[in-house]
């Protein structure tokens, strides 16, 4: 499969996932999502499952339950969370919720939402990476990830082996900023990308969960308050614990690394 074909497939999937996220409170059927993808229902289901490891409607159910859990943490009743999650009754919602999260929604409602980040000071070993500069794609950072991961796929590097990073220095237009894929011993070489390295030395690690993307100034303030050391201005490294393009915003988990003085 060519790089161009894989990139087109990733963009098609992203269009579907963006649609699901934007219309989660509306009627979503397999027919509607196949139409968004411009595919027949049969080909869309096969294409989607092969790419993401679950059916389109499984994604819809999972995202609705995740939103229901977020509502419960905010103090919503089980009945209200069920309705907002498009379940016909609290009982049906409770059964699906228990299967997904291993606890009853009434217990989830008593949990504390807490902070959506944790901070630690760690030694970050130098990591060899392949990099595609963000600057090559203007303001569309996701296009850099598409190119990088499509090249990995054409070289037979399976998705479970991907360790995806990004580096942002002065901004997306900076020549050193880009989408990165960690290299490992025996890994096939990638063409059309930049070989380099990330990390090395002591860093503040900020593990961030959720849809909002913290600005660098906020990350530096959090890191300094927690570690007692001022981060070096400029560089921020991001390690994506799930897919940076295909993960629903409220499910994202990212480790931000800021080098310390």
HUBELFEN-V893685 format. One record per residue. N is the residue number from 1. RES is the residue in three letters. PHI is phi in whole degrees, -180 to 180 (NA if undefined). NEAR is the number of other ideal C-beta (glycine too) atoms within 12 Angstrom. D_CENTER is the distance of its C-alpha to the mean C-alpha in whole Angstrom. Layout:
# HUBELFEN-V893685
n=N res=RES phi=PHI near=NEAR d_center=D_CENTER
n=N res=RES phi=PHI near=NEAR d_center=D_CENTER
This chain:
# HUBELFEN-V893685
n=1 res=UNK phi=NA near=17 d_center=25
n=2 res=UNK phi=-77 near=12 d_center=24
n=3 res=UNK phi=-60 near=24 d_center=22
n=4 res=UNK phi=-62 near=15 d_center=22
n=5 res=UNK phi=-67 near=16 d_center=22
n=6 res=UNK phi=-66 near=26 d_center=19
n=7 res=UNK phi=-61 near=29 d_center=17
n=8 res=UNK phi=-63 near=21 d_center=19
n=9 res=UNK phi=-66 near=31 d_center=18
n=10 res=UNK phi=-63 near=35 d_center=14
n=11 res=UNK phi=-66 near=26 d_center=15
n=12 res=UNK phi=-64 near=28 d_center=17
n=13 res=UNK phi=-63 near=34 d_center=14
n=14 res=UNK phi=-64 near=29 d_center=12
n=15 res=UNK phi=-62 near=25 d_center=15
n=16 res=UNK phi=-66 near=36 d_center=15
n=17 res=UNK phi=-66 near=35 d_center=12
n=18 res=UNK phi=-63 near=21 d_center=13
n=19 res=UNK phi=-66 near=26 d_center=16
n=20 res=UNK phi=-59 near=36 d_center=15
n=21 res=UNK phi=-61 near=28 d_center=13
n=22 res=UNK phi=-77 near=16 d_center=16
n=23 res=UNK phi=-123 near=20 d_center=19
n=24 res=UNK phi=-62 near=28 d_center=18
n=25 res=UNK phi=-91 near=19 d_center=21
n=26 res=UNK phi=-110 near=16 d_center=23
n=27 res=UNK phi=-73 near=13 d_center=25
n=28 res=UNK phi=-122 near=27 d_center=22
n=29 res=UNK phi=-121 near=18 d_center=24
n=30 res=UNK phi=-61 near=27 d_center=23
n=31 res=UNK phi=-63 near=18 d_center=26
n=32 res=UNK phi=-64 near=20 d_center=24
n=33 res=UNK phi=-69 near=34 d_center=21
n=34 res=UNK phi=-64 near=26 d_center=23
n=35 res=UNK phi=-66 near=18 d_center=25
n=36 res=UNK phi=-61 near=27 d_center=21
n=37 res=UNK phi=-81 near=32 d_center=21
n=38 res=UNK phi=61 near=18 d_center=24
n=39 res=UNK phi=-136 near=23 d_center=25
n=40 res=UNK phi=-68 near=15 d_center=27
n=41 res=UNK phi=-59 near=22 d_center=26
n=42 res=UNK phi=-63 near=14 d_center=27
n=43 res=UNK phi=-68 near=18 d_center=25
n=44 res=UNK phi=-65 near=31 d_center=22
n=45 res=UNK phi=-62 near=25 d_center=22
n=46 res=UNK phi=-65 near=17 d_center=22
n=47 res=UNK phi=-62 near=26 d_center=20
n=48 res=UNK phi=-69 near=33 d_center=17
n=49 res=UNK phi=-64 near=19 d_center=18
n=50 res=UNK phi=-63 near=18 d_center=18
n=51 res=UNK phi=-78 near=30 d_center=15
n=52 res=UNK phi=-117 near=30 d_center=13
n=53 res=UNK phi=79 near=15 d_center=15
n=54 res=UNK phi=-152 near=18 d_center=16
n=55 res=UNK phi=-78 near=22 d_center=18
n=56 res=UNK phi=-57 near=36 d_center=17
n=57 res=UNK phi=-73 near=25 d_center=19
n=58 res=UNK phi=-65 near=22 d_center=18
n=59 res=UNK phi=-62 near=32 d_center=14
n=60 res=UNK phi=-60 near=34 d_center=16
n=61 res=UNK phi=-62 near=27 d_center=18
n=62 res=UNK phi=-64 near=30 d_center=15
n=63 res=UNK phi=-69 near=33 d_center=13
n=64 res=UNK phi=-68 near=35 d_center=17
n=65 res=UNK phi=-67 near=37 d_center=18
n=66 res=UNK phi=-63 near=33 d_center=15
n=67 res=UNK phi=-68 near=35 d_center=16
n=68 res=UNK phi=-60 near=40 d_center=19
n=69 res=UNK phi=-64 near=35 d_center=19
n=70 res=UNK phi=-62 near=31 d_center=17
n=71 res=UNK phi=-65 near=29 d_center=21
n=72 res=UNK phi=-62 near=35 d_center=23
n=73 res=UNK phi=-65 near=24 d_center=22
n=74 res=UNK phi=-85 near=18 d_center=23
n=75 res=UNK phi=104 near=16 d_center=26
n=76 res=UNK phi=-69 near=25 d_center=26
n=77 res=UNK phi=-75 near=20 d_center=29
n=78 res=UNK phi=-61 near=31 d_center=28
n=79 res=UNK phi=-63 near=23 d_center=29
n=80 res=UNK phi=-67 near=20 d_center=28
n=81 res=UNK phi=-63 near=32 d_center=24
n=82 res=UNK phi=-64 near=30 d_center=25
n=83 res=UNK phi=-65 near=21 d_center=27
n=84 res=UNK phi=-66 near=26 d_center=23
n=85 res=UNK phi=-90 near=35 d_center=21
n=86 res=UNK phi=69 near=26 d_center=24
n=87 res=UNK phi=-99 near=27 d_center=26
n=88 res=UNK phi=-72 near=13 d_center=30
n=89 res=UNK phi=-152 near=15 d_center=31
n=90 res=UNK phi=-60 near=25 d_center=30
n=91 res=UNK phi=-67 near=16 d_center=31
n=92 res=UNK phi=-64 near=23 d_center=29
n=93 res=UNK phi=-61 near=37 d_center=26
n=94 res=UNK phi=-62 near=29 d_center=27
n=95 res=UNK phi=-66 near=20 d_center=27
n=96 res=UNK phi=-66 near=29 d_center=24
n=97 res=UNK phi=-63 near=34 d_center=22
n=98 res=UNK phi=-65 near=21 d_center=24
n=99 res=UNK phi=-64 near=17 d_center=23
n=100 res=UNK phi=-75 near=24 d_center=19
n=101 res=UNK phi=-113 near=24 d_center=20
n=102 res=UNK phi=76 near=12 d_center=23
n=103 res=UNK phi=-153 near=17 d_center=25
n=104 res=UNK phi=-73 near=23 d_center=27
n=105 res=UNK phi=-61 near=37 d_center=25
n=106 res=UNK phi=-66 near=20 d_center=28
n=107 res=UNK phi=-73 near=17 d_center=27
n=108 res=UNK phi=-61 near=31 d_center=24
n=109 res=UNK phi=-67 near=27 d_center=25
n=110 res=UNK phi=-92 near=14 d_center=27
n=111 res=UNK phi=-71 near=18 d_center=24
n=112 res=UNK phi=-94 near=12 d_center=23
n=113 res=UNK phi=-64 near=18 d_center=20
n=114 res=UNK phi=64 near=10 d_center=21
n=115 res=UNK phi=-77 near=15 d_center=19
n=116 res=UNK phi=-96 near=23 d_center=15
n=117 res=UNK phi=-149 near=26 d_center=15
n=118 res=UNK phi=-132 near=21 d_center=17
n=119 res=UNK phi=-124 near=31 d_center=19
n=120 res=UNK phi=-145 near=22 d_center=21
n=121 res=UNK phi=-105 near=23 d_center=23
n=122 res=UNK phi=-135 near=25 d_center=22
n=123 res=UNK phi=-90 near=16 d_center=24
n=124 res=UNK phi=-104 near=26 d_center=21
n=125 res=UNK phi=-61 near=15 d_center=23
n=126 res=UNK phi=-64 near=17 d_center=23
n=127 res=UNK phi=-122 near=25 d_center=21
n=128 res=UNK phi=-71 near=24 d_center=22
n=129 res=UNK phi=-141 near=33 d_center=19
n=130 res=UNK phi=-101 near=39 d_center=19
n=131 res=UNK phi=-134 near=39 d_center=18
n=132 res=UNK phi=-115 near=39 d_center=18
n=133 res=UNK phi=-64 near=32 d_center=19
n=134 res=UNK phi=-61 near=33 d_center=17
n=135 res=UNK phi=-59 near=25 d_center=21
n=136 res=UNK phi=-69 near=25 d_center=22
n=137 res=UNK phi=-126 near=22 d_center=20
n=138 res=UNK phi=65 near=13 d_center=21
n=139 res=UNK phi=-96 near=13 d_center=18
n=140 res=UNK phi=-93 near=20 d_center=16
n=141 res=UNK phi=-64 near=31 d_center=13
n=142 res=UNK phi=-63 near=30 d_center=11
n=143 res=UNK phi=-66 near=27 d_center=15
n=144 res=UNK phi=-66 near=38 d_center=15
n=145 res=UNK phi=-64 near=40 d_center=12
n=146 res=UNK phi=-58 near=34 d_center=13
n=147 res=UNK phi=-63 near=37 d_center=17
n=148 res=UNK phi=-62 near=46 d_center=16
n=149 res=UNK phi=-76 near=39 d_center=14
n=150 res=UNK phi=-66 near=34 d_center=17
n=151 res=UNK phi=-64 near=34 d_center=19
n=152 res=UNK phi=-64 near=38 d_center=18
n=153 res=UNK phi=-66 near=28 d_center=18
n=154 res=UNK phi=-68 near=23 d_center=22
n=155 res=UNK phi=-93 near=25 d_center=23
n=156 res=UNK phi=79 near=15 d_center=22
n=157 res=UNK phi=-86 near=26 d_center=19
n=158 res=UNK phi=-70 near=13 d_center=18
n=159 res=UNK phi=-54 near=22 d_center=14
n=160 res=UNK phi=-61 near=9 d_center=15
n=161 res=UNK phi=-87 near=20 d_center=16
n=162 res=UNK phi=-75 near=34 d_center=13
n=163 res=UNK phi=-121 near=31 d_center=12
n=164 res=UNK phi=-101 near=38 d_center=10
n=165 res=UNK phi=-129 near=38 d_center=11
n=166 res=UNK phi=-142 near=39 d_center=12
n=167 res=UNK phi=-129 near=41 d_center=15
n=168 res=UNK phi=-127 near=35 d_center=17
n=169 res=UNK phi=-102 near=25 d_center=20
n=170 res=UNK phi=-74 near=17 d_center=22
n=171 res=UNK phi=157 near=21 d_center=20
n=172 res=UNK phi=-63 near=27 d_center=18
n=173 res=UNK phi=-83 near=18 d_center=22
n=174 res=UNK phi=-68 near=19 d_center=23
n=175 res=UNK phi=-65 near=18 d_center=24
n=176 res=UNK phi=-92 near=26 d_center=22
n=177 res=UNK phi=-84 near=33 d_center=18
n=178 res=UNK phi=178 near=38 d_center=16
n=179 res=UNK phi=-81 near=43 d_center=13
n=180 res=UNK phi=-129 near=41 d_center=14
n=181 res=UNK phi=-124 near=43 d_center=15
n=182 res=UNK phi=-67 near=33 d_center=16
n=183 res=UNK phi=-89 near=30 d_center=20
n=184 res=UNK phi=-130 near=18 d_center=22
n=185 res=UNK phi=-62 near=8 d_center=25
n=186 res=UNK phi=87 near=9 d_center=27
n=187 res=UNK phi=-71 near=22 d_center=23
n=188 res=UNK phi=-63 near=19 d_center=25
n=189 res=UNK phi=-74 near=19 d_center=25
n=190 res=UNK phi=-107 near=31 d_center=23
n=191 res=UNK phi=-97 near=17 d_center=25
n=192 res=UNK phi=75 near=19 d_center=24
n=193 res=UNK phi=-130 near=29 d_center=22
n=194 res=UNK phi=-102 near=30 d_center=23
n=195 res=UNK phi=-89 near=20 d_center=24
n=196 res=UNK phi=-162 near=25 d_center=23
n=197 res=UNK phi=-149 near=22 d_center=22
n=198 res=UNK phi=-128 near=38 d_center=20
n=199 res=UNK phi=79 near=30 d_center=21
n=200 res=UNK phi=102 near=19 d_center=24
n=201 res=UNK phi=99 near=23 d_center=26
n=202 res=UNK phi=-84 near=22 d_center=25
n=203 res=UNK phi=-134 near=35 d_center=22
n=204 res=UNK phi=-86 near=38 d_center=21
n=205 res=UNK phi=-106 near=33 d_center=17
n=206 res=UNK phi=-115 near=37 d_center=15
n=207 res=UNK phi=-87 near=28 d_center=13
n=208 res=UNK phi=-115 near=31 d_center=11
n=209 res=UNK phi=-118 near=27 d_center=10
n=210 res=UNK phi=122 near=23 d_center=9
n=211 res=UNK phi=-75 near=20 d_center=9
n=212 res=UNK phi=-73 near=15 d_center=11
n=213 res=UNK phi=-104 near=22 d_center=11
n=214 res=UNK phi=-67 near=27 d_center=14
n=215 res=UNK phi=-68 near=15 d_center=17
n=216 res=UNK phi=-54 near=27 d_center=18
n=217 res=UNK phi=-62 near=15 d_center=21
n=218 res=UNK phi=-67 near=20 d_center=20
n=219 res=UNK phi=-61 near=37 d_center=18
n=220 res=UNK phi=-66 near=30 d_center=21
n=221 res=UNK phi=-65 near=20 d_center=23
n=222 res=UNK phi=-62 near=28 d_center=21
n=223 res=UNK phi=-63 near=38 d_center=22
n=224 res=UNK phi=-69 near=23 d_center=25
n=225 res=UNK phi=-64 near=17 d_center=26
n=226 res=UNK phi=-82 near=24 d_center=25
n=227 res=UNK phi=-99 near=25 d_center=26
n=228 res=UNK phi=78 near=13 d_center=29
n=229 res=UNK phi=-126 near=20 d_center=29
n=230 res=UNK phi=-81 near=17 d_center=28
n=231 res=UNK phi=-68 near=35 d_center=25
n=232 res=UNK phi=-66 near=23 d_center=26
n=233 res=UNK phi=-69 near=18 d_center=25
n=234 res=UNK phi=105 near=21 d_center=23
n=235 res=UNK phi=-65 near=31 d_center=20
n=236 res=UNK phi=-130 near=42 d_center=17
n=237 res=UNK phi=-102 near=42 d_center=15
n=238 res=UNK phi=-125 near=38 d_center=11
n=239 res=UNK phi=-110 near=33 d_center=10
n=240 res=UNK phi=-89 near=32 d_center=6
n=241 res=UNK phi=-83 near=21 d_center=7
n=242 res=UNK phi=-139 near=22 d_center=5
n=243 res=UNK phi=-59 near=29 d_center=4
n=244 res=UNK phi=-69 near=34 d_center=3
n=245 res=UNK phi=-105 near=35 d_center=6
n=246 res=UNK phi=-101 near=35 d_center=6
n=247 res=UNK phi=-92 near=29 d_center=4
n=248 res=UNK phi=-58 near=32 d_center=7
n=249 res=UNK phi=-50 near=27 d_center=7
n=250 res=UNK phi=-76 near=25 d_center=9
n=251 res=UNK phi=-101 near=26 d_center=7
n=252 res=UNK phi=-68 near=29 d_center=4
n=253 res=UNK phi=-131 near=25 d_center=6
n=254 res=UNK phi=-132 near=35 d_center=7
n=255 res=UNK phi=-97 near=33 d_center=11
n=256 res=UNK phi=-96 near=41 d_center=13
n=257 res=UNK phi=-118 near=39 d_center=16
n=258 res=UNK phi=-121 near=42 d_center=19
n=259 res=UNK phi=-62 near=33 d_center=23
n=260 res=UNK phi=-98 near=28 d_center=26
n=261 res=UNK phi=-70 near=18 d_center=29
